[in-house]
Amino acid sequence: MNAAATPPVALAKSLVFIFGLIPALLLWWNFRHDLLGADPIAAAQQESGRWALNFLLLTLCVSPLRTLTQLHWLLRLRRMLGLFAFFYAALHLWTFAGLDHAFRAYDMLRAIDRQPLIIAGLVALVLLLPLAATSNHYAIARLGGRRWQELHRAIYPAALLACLHFLGMRELAELPLPLSYSVFLGILLWWRIQERRRKAQPPAQSVTKPVHFYRQERK
């Protein structure tokens, strides 16, 4: 393979890494300089949660993009995108538990009682934890390819729960944004179901018509 045909994996990974850090750096800068509005803790929670969902959906976009573009090297970006999704989800939990409630269990339970769909976000994070822990070559070799793939399918229920959490934490006037995320996730899940059905179908057998050979008698 010549240099021109070499997939730009290293460059793409560097760009994804830089892009993944920018929201966290901006959030830190704005929080430190009181640029997040009247309720900076609530704003930090919303921003970190939204970016967790952004990276979760970007991770799910990799396979459809690979299929549409036939750029198979895109799969090598999926691990980093998934780790950023977990990073922002953990940051979202920290803003809720640490910044907002100072890790006081009673206050957190009261918040969950007022907004029960907080539990959906917590379960989504729990589902993402083993995925982040096994996003390495050692885990793939230890689990085996099939078991590793089955484990990482938990990203789909995690994304569904994250969208449900997003919907439940918004006021009625703010619903268009989480609804748009939910619709986009629905499209991705529909594509995934269609792709699995297509792969499950046996390949079409080509039907060979009988060819008759006529032997001409020699005079």
N, C-alpha and C positions, 0 to 999 in steps of 0.2 A: 504494500500500500504506500503510495507516495505521500509527501507531506501535505499536498493540496487536498487529498481525500481523507486525511486524518480527522476524525471527529473532534471538535473543540471542547472536549470534556473538561480539561483543566481550567480553561477560561470560563466556561459556563459555571463550574463549581465555585470559582472565585467570585463571579458576579452574584450568584445566589447567596453566598456567604455574606457579602457586603450588603446586599439588599435585605437579607434577613436581620442584620444587626441595626440597620438604620431606624426602624420604628422604636426599638428599645432605647437607642441613644437619644432620639428625639423626645421620647417619653420621659427619660431621666432628666434631660435638659429643661424641658418645660415644667416638670414637677419642681425641680430645684429653684427655678427662677419665677415661680408662681404665675405660670402662663397657661394653666389648665382651668381657669375660671373660678367661680365662687366655691365650688366643691371639688378640689383637686383630687381627692381620694376616689370619689365616684367616677371622675373623668379617667383616672388611671385604670380603674377596674374596667370601664367600658372599652378603652383603647386596647388594653392587653387581651381582653376576651375577644375583641373583634379580630385582632391579628392572629390569635390562636385559630380562629375559624377560617381566616383567610388562608393560612398555611395548610390547614387541614384540607380545604377544598383544592388548593394548588397541588397537593400531594395526589389527590384523586384524579386530577386532570392529566397526570403524566401518561398513564396508559392510553387514554383516548388520543392524546396528541401523538404518541408513538405510533399508534395504528394509522392515524390519518396522514402523518408525514413520512412514515417509514424510517424515521430517525431513531433507531433502536438505542442509541447512546443516551437518549433522554431518560431511560430507566435509571441511569447512574446518578441522576439528580434527586430521585425520589427519597432516598434515605435522608439527605440533608434537609429537604423540605419537611419531612415528617418529624425530624428532631426539632426544627424550629417551631412546628405546631405544638409539640410537647413543651418546649421552653416557654412559649407565651402562655400556654394553659397553666403551667406551674406558676408563672409570674402573676397570672390572673388570680389564682388561688391565694398567693401570698398577699396581694393587695386586699383581698377580702378578709383573710384570717388575721394577717399581721397589721396592716395599716388601718383597716376599718374597725377591727374588733380586738386588736392587741392580743390575739390568741386566747381570748376568754371564751371558754366553751359555752357558757350560759348565753352570752350575747350572740354567738354564732347560731345556737339552737333557736333562739328567739327570731333571728333573721330568717332561718329556714322555715319556721312556723308561719311567718308572714308571707314568705315567697317560696312555696314548696318546690318550685322548679329549679331552685338552687341545687337540689339533689341530682337532677339530670346532668348538670355540669360536673358535679363531683364524680358521678359514675363514669362520665365520658373521660375524665382525667385518669381514673383508675384503669379504664380499658387501654388508654394510651401508654400507661407506665410500662407494662411488659413489652410493648412494641418498641419503645425507646431503648429499653434494656437489652433487647435482642437485635438491635440494628447494627450488627457487626458480623464480620466473616466467621469469627469463632462460634457465634450462636448458630449461624446457618449450618456450619459443619457439625456442631453438636446435636442440633435438633433434626437435621436432615431437611432437604428442600421441601418435601411435601408438608411435614409438620410445621415448618417455619411459615410457609404460605398460609396454612390454615389458621395459625395464630394471628398473622397479620391481617386477616380478613376482619378482625375486630375493629379495624378503622372505620368500617361502614356503620355499625351501630354507634360507635363513638361520634361520628359526624352527625348522625340523626339526633342523638341526645344533645349534642352541642347546639344544633339548630333549634331544638325544642327549648333548651335553656335560654337561648338568645331571644326567642319569641316571648317566653314567660317573663323576662326581665325588662321588657319595654312597655311603655304606655301605649294607649290606643293610637295616639297621633304618630307614634314612632314605628308602627308596625310595618310600613312599606319596606324598610331596609331589611329587617329579619325575614320578611316574607320573600324578598328577592333572593336571599341566601338559600332559603328552603326550596324555592323553585329551581335554582341552579343545582342544588344537591339532588333534587328529584331527577333532573336531566342526566346527571352523571350516573345515578343508580339505574335509570332506565337503560342507558348505554351498556352498563356492566351486565345487566340481565340479558340483553340481546346478544352481547358478545359471548356469554357463557352458553346460551342456547345454540349459537352458531357453532361453537367449538364442540358441543356435545353431539351435533349431528354427524352421522357417518359420511365420509366423503362420497360424492356421487360416483357411481361406477359407470365407466364408459362402456357403452354397448357396441360390440363389434359385430357388424353385419357379416354373415358368411359370404365368403368369396368363392365363386365357382370357377374352376379352371377347366377349360375345354382343351382337350388334346386333339390337335388336328392330325388326321391320318395322313400319313405320307403315301403318296401314290407309288 
